Amino acid sequence: MTKEDPPGAGPVSSLRALGATLAGLVGTRAELALVELREMGERRKQELVLAAVGSVFLALGLLLVALFVVVLFWDSYRLAAIGGVTVLYLAIGVGSILKLRAKQAASPQPFEATLRELSLDRDLLQPRDE
């Protein structure tokens, strides 16, 4: 090193700066991944609680409606009433399962933003042919 070179302007300091930049980049991306993981966990917990509460009360309500319909038609059309309620319940169950599958297919992939950012970083760091 000569006296004209500014202090810290050698290849070692350049490598340190590059390492610090890469460490910062990886740290930022890791923080983003953790934030997404926390958000996903909170969303899933809320969905589970709402689904459980809704399912219990809907099941109780449907049971009471079925009982009401069967008692209402007990003297004249009891088998038709029981069959109609059964078909209705099966249709609701199948519709719910189909809607759940469609919702799962439409939901974003886990860590979508993190993967997108890492892809952009990879594109920026690859050598370019000019």
N, CA, C and O of each residue as an XYZ file, in Angstrom:
520
protein
N       0.835     -1.165      0.000
C       0.000      0.000      0.000
C       0.889      1.240      0.000
O       1.870      1.311      0.741
N       0.545      2.195     -0.820
C       1.333      3.425     -0.875
C       0.665      4.484     -0.026
O      -0.453      4.311      0.460
N       1.384      5.593      0.143
C       0.826      6.678      0.956
C      -0.309      7.390      0.248
O      -1.099      8.074      0.897
N      -0.412      7.250     -1.051
C      -1.458      7.945     -1.784
C      -2.815      7.251     -1.655
O      -3.848      7.896     -1.837
N      -2.836      5.941     -1.344
C      -4.102      5.219     -1.197
C      -4.799      5.668      0.084
O      -4.179      5.723      1.147
N      -6.079      5.984     -0.017
C      -6.800      6.337      1.215
C      -6.917      5.119      2.114
O      -6.979      3.990      1.626
N      -6.947      5.335      3.413
C      -7.060      4.204      4.328
C      -8.369      3.458      4.110
O      -9.426      4.072      3.966
N      -8.291      2.125      4.085
C      -9.474      1.291      3.934
C      -9.956      1.201      2.499
O     -11.115      0.852      2.276
N      -9.121      1.501      1.518
C      -9.566      1.464      0.125
C      -9.038      0.233     -0.601
O      -9.013      0.213     -1.832
N      -8.624     -0.777      0.121
C      -8.080     -1.972     -0.511
C      -9.139     -3.025     -0.740
O     -10.313     -2.821     -0.430
N      -8.719     -4.155     -1.286
C      -9.684     -5.227     -1.558
C     -10.309     -5.803     -0.287
O     -11.451     -6.262     -0.315
N      -9.579     -5.784      0.817
C     -10.130     -6.320      2.063
C     -11.309     -5.475      2.539
O     -12.336     -6.008      2.957
N     -11.155     -4.168      2.471
C     -12.265     -3.309      2.909
C     -13.437     -3.414      1.946
O     -14.589     -3.305      2.367
N     -13.169     -3.624      0.664
C     -14.256     -3.825     -0.291
C     -15.010     -5.113      0.020
O     -16.239     -5.148     -0.037
N     -14.267     -6.178      0.352
C     -14.909     -7.433      0.723
C     -15.716     -7.286      2.011
O     -16.797     -7.861      2.140
N     -15.193     -6.519      2.957
C     -15.947     -6.276      4.195
C     -17.244     -5.534      3.907
O     -18.296     -5.872      4.450
N     -17.165     -4.525      3.050
C     -18.361     -3.762      2.705
C     -19.380     -4.655      1.987
O     -20.581     -4.568      2.240
N     -18.888     -5.506      1.096
C     -19.775     -6.431      0.394
C     -20.408     -7.414      1.377
O     -21.604     -7.696      1.296
N     -19.609     -7.931      2.300
C     -20.131     -8.850      3.317
C     -21.170     -8.176      4.196
O     -22.191     -8.779      4.528
N     -20.915     -6.923      4.576
C     -21.872     -6.186      5.399
C     -23.172     -5.954      4.634
O     -24.261     -6.061      5.199
N     -23.055     -5.640      3.361
C     -24.250     -5.436      2.531
C     -25.046     -6.725      2.398
O     -26.271     -6.716      2.521
N     -24.362     -7.825      2.149
C     -25.047     -9.115      2.029
C     -25.696     -9.529      3.347
O     -26.809    -10.055      3.362
N     -24.994     -9.289      4.450
C     -25.560     -9.616      5.761
C     -26.817     -8.787      6.027
O     -27.808     -9.301      6.547
N     -26.772     -7.520      5.672
C     -27.948     -6.670      5.836
C     -29.101     -7.132      4.969
O     -30.256     -7.125      5.396
N     -28.779     -7.534      3.748
C     -29.792     -8.022      2.817
C     -30.450     -9.295      3.338
O     -31.674     -9.420      3.324
N     -29.638    -10.227      3.792
C     -30.167    -11.484      4.324
C     -30.980    -11.217      5.588
O     -32.028    -11.829      5.792
N     -30.504    -10.313      6.433
C     -31.237     -9.978      7.657
C     -32.602     -9.376      7.356
O     -33.593     -9.717      8.001
N     -32.649     -8.481      6.377
C     -33.922     -7.868      5.998
C     -34.891     -8.904      5.468
O     -36.074     -8.894      5.808
N     -34.387     -9.792      4.639
C     -35.262    -10.828      4.066
C     -35.739    -11.808      5.143
O     -36.873    -12.283      5.092
N     -34.890    -12.104      6.098
C     -35.289    -12.995      7.190
C     -36.376    -12.334      8.044
O     -37.323    -12.997      8.466
N     -36.239    -11.036      8.297
C     -37.261    -10.318      9.052
C     -38.590    -10.327      8.311
O     -39.645    -10.503      8.921
N     -38.540    -10.137      6.991
C     -39.755    -10.174      6.189
C     -40.416    -11.547      6.266
O     -41.638    -11.644      6.378
N     -39.621    -12.594      6.208
C     -40.157    -13.950      6.301
C     -40.819    -14.172      7.671
O     -41.883    -14.785      7.751
N     -40.199    -13.682      8.734
C     -40.776    -13.835     10.068
C     -42.088    -13.073     10.216
O     -43.038    -13.566     10.824
N     -42.130    -11.878      9.660
C     -43.367    -11.093      9.721
C     -44.484    -11.827      8.982
O     -45.609    -11.911      9.476
N     -44.173    -12.355      7.804
C     -45.184    -13.098      7.050
C     -45.632    -14.351      7.804
O     -46.813    -14.697      7.794
N     -44.699    -15.019      8.446
C     -45.041    -16.225      9.210
C     -45.969    -15.889     10.369
O     -46.934    -16.610     10.624
N     -45.684    -14.809     11.063
C     -46.546    -14.386     12.175
C     -47.947    -14.015     11.675
O     -48.952    -14.412     12.266
N     -48.000    -13.248     10.575
C     -49.295    -12.855     10.027
C     -50.100    -14.081      9.603
O     -51.303    -14.148      9.852
N     -49.453    -15.037      8.973
C     -50.134    -16.240      8.530
C     -50.665    -17.023      9.733
O     -51.786    -17.530      9.694
N     -49.877    -17.124     10.788
C     -50.314    -17.829     11.989
C     -51.511    -17.159     12.640
O     -52.454    -17.832     13.057
N     -51.479    -15.843     12.728
C     -52.606    -15.119     13.321
C     -53.868    -15.283     12.478
O     -54.956    -15.487     13.015
N     -53.721    -15.194     11.170
C     -54.869    -15.376     10.292
C     -55.474    -16.765     10.452
O     -56.694    -16.916     10.521
N     -54.620    -17.768     10.509
C     -55.106    -19.149     10.640
C     -55.822    -19.356     11.977
O     -56.842    -20.043     12.035
N     -55.290    -18.761     13.054
C     -55.946    -18.892     14.361
C     -57.330    -18.259     14.337
O     -58.298    -18.848     14.818
N     -57.420    -17.060     13.779
C     -58.708    -16.381     13.711
C     -59.696    -17.172     12.860
O     -60.864    -17.308     13.224
N     -59.232    -17.689     11.734
C     -60.108    -18.477     10.877
C     -60.590    -19.737     11.576
O     -61.751    -20.120     11.438
N     -59.716    -20.375     12.315
C     -60.081    -21.604     13.024
C     -61.125    -21.339     14.098
O     -62.092    -22.091     14.216
N     -60.946    -20.284     14.879
C     -61.905    -19.954     15.930
C     -63.257    -19.600     15.324
O     -64.292    -20.073     15.792
N     -63.251    -18.765     14.277
C     -64.510    -18.393     13.642
C     -65.204    -19.604     13.021
O     -66.426    -19.732     13.097
N     -64.429    -20.479     12.414
C     -65.014    -21.675     11.813
C     -65.617    -22.580     12.877
O     -66.698    -23.134     12.676
N     -64.937    -22.738     14.000
C     -65.448    -23.610     15.064
C     -66.733    -23.050     15.664
O     -67.712    -23.778     15.829
N     -66.733    -21.763     15.991
C     -67.928    -21.153     16.583
C     -69.087    -21.186     15.589
O     -70.208    -21.551     15.942
N     -68.809    -20.807     14.358
C     -69.856    -20.820     13.346
C     -70.406    -22.209     13.103
O     -71.615    -22.384     12.953
N     -69.531    -23.192     13.064
C     -69.971    -24.565     12.822
C     -70.858    -25.084     13.941
O     -71.877    -25.724     13.680
N     -70.487    -24.820     15.166
C     -71.283    -25.298     16.304
C     -72.679    -24.683     16.283
O     -73.673    -25.392     16.438
N     -72.755    -23.373     16.093
C     -74.061    -22.732     16.135
C     -74.896    -23.036     14.896
O     -76.119    -23.145     14.988
N     -74.261    -23.173     13.758
C     -75.011    -23.584     12.574
C     -75.535    -25.004     12.717
O     -76.661    -25.300     12.319
N     -74.731    -25.866     13.276
C     -75.178    -27.241     13.478
C     -76.368    -27.291     14.433
O     -77.335    -28.013     14.186
N     -76.299    -26.531     15.514
C     -77.430    -26.496     16.448
C     -78.675    -25.912     15.790
O     -79.779    -26.427     15.968
N     -78.492    -24.839     15.033
C     -79.627    -24.218     14.351
C     -80.249    -25.158     13.327
O     -81.472    -25.277     13.252
N     -79.420    -25.818     12.547
C     -79.938    -26.750     11.546
C     -80.626    -27.944     12.201
O     -81.623    -28.449     11.686
N     -80.104    -28.383     13.313
C     -80.744    -29.486     14.033
C     -82.141    -29.088     14.506
O     -83.084    -29.872     14.404
N     -82.267    -27.877     15.018
C     -83.575    -27.404     15.471
C     -84.532    -27.194     14.296
O     -85.722    -27.490     14.409
N     -84.029    -26.693     13.182
C     -84.880    -26.531     11.995
C     -85.362    -27.896     11.511
O     -86.533    -28.059     11.170
N     -84.459    -28.876     11.483
C     -84.843    -30.217     11.047
C     -85.899    -30.803     11.975
O     -86.871    -31.405     11.519
N     -85.706    -30.627     13.251
C     -86.678    -31.126     14.220
C     -88.032    -30.451     14.017
O     -89.072    -31.107     14.069
N     -88.014    -29.144     13.785
C     -89.250    -28.402     13.551
C     -89.976    -28.911     12.305
O     -91.188    -29.124     12.335
N     -89.234    -29.107     11.209
C     -89.852    -29.568      9.957
C     -90.438    -30.967     10.138
O     -91.562    -31.225      9.708
N     -89.700    -31.858     10.758
C     -90.186    -33.222     10.952
C     -91.427    -33.230     11.844
O     -92.379    -33.953     11.549
N     -91.442    -32.453     12.917
C     -92.607    -32.397     13.810
C     -93.795    -31.762     13.087
O     -94.935    -32.188     13.273
N     -93.532    -30.751     12.269
C     -94.599    -30.074     11.542
C     -95.315    -31.031     10.582
O     -96.539    -30.981     10.460
N     -94.563    -31.895      9.905
C     -95.153    -32.814      8.935
C     -95.279    -34.241      9.476
O     -95.379    -35.180      8.686
N     -95.276    -34.423     10.764
C     -95.265    -35.761     11.362
C     -96.512    -36.573     10.992
O     -96.407    -37.768     10.719
N     -97.643    -35.965     10.982
C     -98.883    -36.703     10.743
C     -99.074    -37.089      9.281
O     -99.632    -38.149      8.999
N     -98.626    -36.258      8.346
C     -98.940    -36.531      6.954
C     -97.732    -36.950      6.109
O     -97.820    -37.936      5.378
N     -96.628    -36.245      6.186
C     -95.490    -36.498      5.286
C     -94.180    -36.672      6.059
O     -93.176    -36.046      5.720
N     -94.181    -37.492      7.063
C     -92.989    -37.594      7.915
C     -91.761    -38.094      7.151
O     -90.668    -37.563      7.353
N     -91.906    -39.100      6.277
C     -90.750    -39.616      5.534
C     -90.242    -38.607      4.509
O     -89.035    -38.476      4.305
N     -91.160    -37.900      3.870
C     -90.750    -36.862      2.915
C     -90.013    -35.729      3.636
O     -89.029    -35.197      3.121
N     -90.486    -35.369      4.811
C     -89.835    -34.306      5.579
C     -88.436    -34.729      6.010
O     -87.491    -33.948      5.906
N     -88.301    -35.943      6.487
C     -86.980    -36.438      6.914
C     -86.043    -36.522      5.709
O     -84.879    -36.131      5.800
N     -86.545    -37.029      4.580
C     -85.731    -37.122      3.366
C     -85.334    -35.754      2.841
O     -84.191    -35.559      2.428
N     -86.261    -34.805      2.851
C     -85.963    -33.445      2.373
C     -84.905    -32.758      3.219
O     -83.995    -32.120      2.690
N     -85.024    -32.890      4.530
C     -84.031    -32.292      5.433
C     -82.665    -32.948      5.228
O     -81.638    -32.269      5.248
N     -82.655    -34.250      5.036
C     -81.395    -34.965      4.814
C     -80.712    -34.500      3.533
O     -79.507    -34.248      3.521
N     -81.481    -34.389      2.460
C     -80.918    -33.923      1.182
C     -80.397    -32.491      1.323
O     -79.328    -32.164      0.806
N     -81.140    -31.653      2.010
C     -80.704    -30.274      2.221
C     -79.373    -30.228      2.977
O     -78.473    -29.478      2.599
N     -79.245    -31.024      4.039
C     -78.010    -31.052      4.819
C     -76.835    -31.560      3.988
O     -75.727    -31.031      4.080
N     -77.080    -32.580      3.185
C     -76.004    -33.087      2.328
C     -75.565    -32.041      1.308
O     -74.372    -31.901      1.035
N     -76.516    -31.312      0.750
C     -76.181    -30.258     -0.216
C     -75.370    -29.147      0.446
O     -74.406    -28.652     -0.137
N     -75.747    -28.761      1.635
C     -74.999    -27.728      2.363
C     -73.582    -28.211      2.664
O     -72.624    -27.454      2.509
N     -73.443    -29.458      3.090
C     -72.116    -30.004      3.394
C     -71.223    -30.058      2.170
O     -70.056    -29.675      2.236
N     -71.762    -30.533      1.049
C     -70.971    -30.609     -0.188
C     -70.604    -29.203     -0.658
O     -69.468    -28.965     -1.068
N     -71.557    -28.271     -0.602
C     -71.272    -26.894     -1.001
C     -70.183    -26.260     -0.142
O     -69.330    -25.532     -0.649
N     -70.214    -26.536      1.146
C     -69.192    -25.989      2.053
C     -67.810    -26.542      1.738
O     -66.827    -25.801      1.734
N     -67.733    -27.829      1.476
C     -66.439    -28.436      1.156
C     -65.900    -27.893     -0.159
O     -64.706    -27.610     -0.267
N     -66.765    -27.743     -1.161
C     -66.319    -27.192     -2.445
C     -65.843    -25.747     -2.294
O     -64.845    -25.352     -2.896
N     -66.556    -24.967     -1.493
C     -66.139    -23.571     -1.273
C     -64.802    -23.511     -0.526
O     -63.956    -22.674     -0.838
N     -64.612    -24.389      0.451
C     -63.351    -24.431      1.185
C     -62.192    -24.772      0.256
O     -61.129    -24.155      0.337
N     -62.389    -25.742     -0.617
C     -61.330    -26.111     -1.568
C     -61.007    -24.967     -2.511
O     -59.837    -24.730     -2.815
N     -62.027    -24.249     -2.980
C     -61.794    -23.105     -3.864
C     -61.057    -21.993     -3.134
O     -60.181    -21.346     -3.707
N     -61.406    -21.769     -1.878
C     -60.737    -20.727     -1.085
C     -59.275    -21.082     -0.834
O     -58.406    -20.211     -0.884
N     -59.001    -22.353     -0.566
C     -57.612    -22.779     -0.358
C     -56.806    -22.648     -1.633
O     -55.634    -22.274     -1.584
N     -57.402    -22.945     -2.766
C     -56.688    -22.832     -4.041
C     -56.396    -21.373     -4.386
O     -55.386    -21.079     -5.026
N     -57.275    -20.455     -3.965
C     -57.105    -19.044     -4.283
C     -56.238    -18.301     -3.273
O     -55.842    -17.165     -3.535
N     -55.933    -18.900     -2.136
C     -55.145    -18.203     -1.114
C     -53.690    -18.088     -1.569
O     -53.190    -18.963     -2.276
N     -53.011    -17.012     -1.165
C     -51.621    -16.818     -1.585
C     -50.704    -17.874     -0.968
O     -50.965    -18.393      0.117
N     -49.650    -18.168     -1.675
C     -48.663    -19.123     -1.188
C     -47.951    -18.544      0.036
O     -47.771    -17.329      0.118
N     -47.547    -19.383      0.982
C     -46.790    -18.885      2.124
C     -45.474    -18.262      1.666
O     -44.814    -18.778      0.764
N     -45.108    -17.167      2.286
C     -43.848    -16.462      2.025
C     -43.754    -15.960      0.586
O     -42.663    -15.903      0.019
N     -44.885    -15.598     -0.001
C     -44.887    -15.126     -1.390
C     -44.047    -13.860     -1.548
O     -43.251    -13.757     -2.482
N     -44.219    -12.896     -0.641
C     -43.464    -11.645     -0.742
C     -41.972    -11.883     -0.531
O     -41.146    -11.273     -1.210
N     -41.621    -12.758      0.396
C     -40.209    -13.058      0.645
C     -39.575    -13.707     -0.570
O     -38.474    -13.334     -0.973
N     -40.260    -14.669     -1.152
C     -39.717    -15.342     -2.333
C     -39.583    -14.376     -3.502
O     -38.622    -14.458     -4.266
N     -40.537    -13.466     -3.647
C     -40.456    -12.469     -4.717
C     -39.246    -11.556     -4.515
O     -38.520    -11.261     -5.464
N     -39.034    -11.112     -3.282
C     -37.888    -10.241     -2.999
C     -36.564    -10.973     -3.210
O     -35.618    -10.400     -3.750
N     -36.493    -12.224     -2.789
C     -35.264    -12.999     -3.000
C     -34.998    -13.208     -4.485
O     -33.844    -13.209     -4.914
N     -36.040    -13.381     -5.262
C     -35.877    -13.529     -6.712
C     -35.354    -12.240     -7.320
O     -34.479    -12.273     -8.185
N     -35.876    -11.112     -6.881
C     -35.369     -9.824     -7.370
C     -33.899     -9.622     -6.980
O     -33.097     -9.127     -7.772
N     -33.564    -10.012     -5.746
C     -32.169     -9.902     -5.304
C     -31.254    -10.768     -6.152
O     -30.166    -10.344     -6.541
N     -31.703    -11.986     -6.435
C     -30.901    -12.894     -7.251
C     -30.692    -12.322     -8.647
O     -29.598    -12.409     -9.203
N     -31.747    -11.736     -9.211
C     -31.629    -11.133    -10.541
C     -30.654     -9.961    -10.540
O     -29.905     -9.769    -11.498
N     -30.666     -9.181     -9.467
C     -29.751     -8.039     -9.392
C     -28.298     -8.470     -9.207
O     -27.386     -7.794     -9.684
N     -28.079     -9.580     -8.525
C     -26.715    -10.013     -8.231
C     -26.095    -10.862     -9.343
O     -24.880    -11.061     -9.354
N     -26.900    -11.362    -10.269
C     -26.327    -12.169    -11.359
C     -25.599    -11.265    -12.346
O     -26.028    -10.145    -12.623
N     -24.474    -11.782    -12.874
C     -23.730    -10.972    -13.853
C     -24.551    -10.793    -15.121
O     -25.295    -11.679    -15.541
N     -24.391     -9.632    -15.708
C     -25.145     -9.310    -16.929
C     -24.220     -9.343    -18.117
O     -23.081     -8.881    -18.049
N     -24.713     -9.892    -19.207
C     -23.968     -9.902    -20.465
C     -24.350     -8.661    -21.246
O     -25.489     -8.522    -21.693
N     -23.396     -7.763    -21.406
C     -23.700     -6.512    -22.122
C     -22.908     -6.427    -23.384
O     -23.026     -5.449    -24.122
